[in-house]
């Protein structure tokens, strides 16, 4: 779902021209998974951004409310 949001919501499509799941990201070497969920390429200068996605459900955990 976060990948779809980054690909379709106007505030994100203005920023990113491509969004991959980490396992689909075309990388030249076989890096291991380091907690990255998505990789996006910025539209204007072509930088790559690593993105972590978290979902905590409708009721936040007690410690999360403090953040």
ABEGO torsion letter per residue (X at the ends): XAAAAAAABAAAAAABABBBBAAABBBABBBBBAGBABBBBBAAAGBBBBBBBBBAEABBBAAAAAX
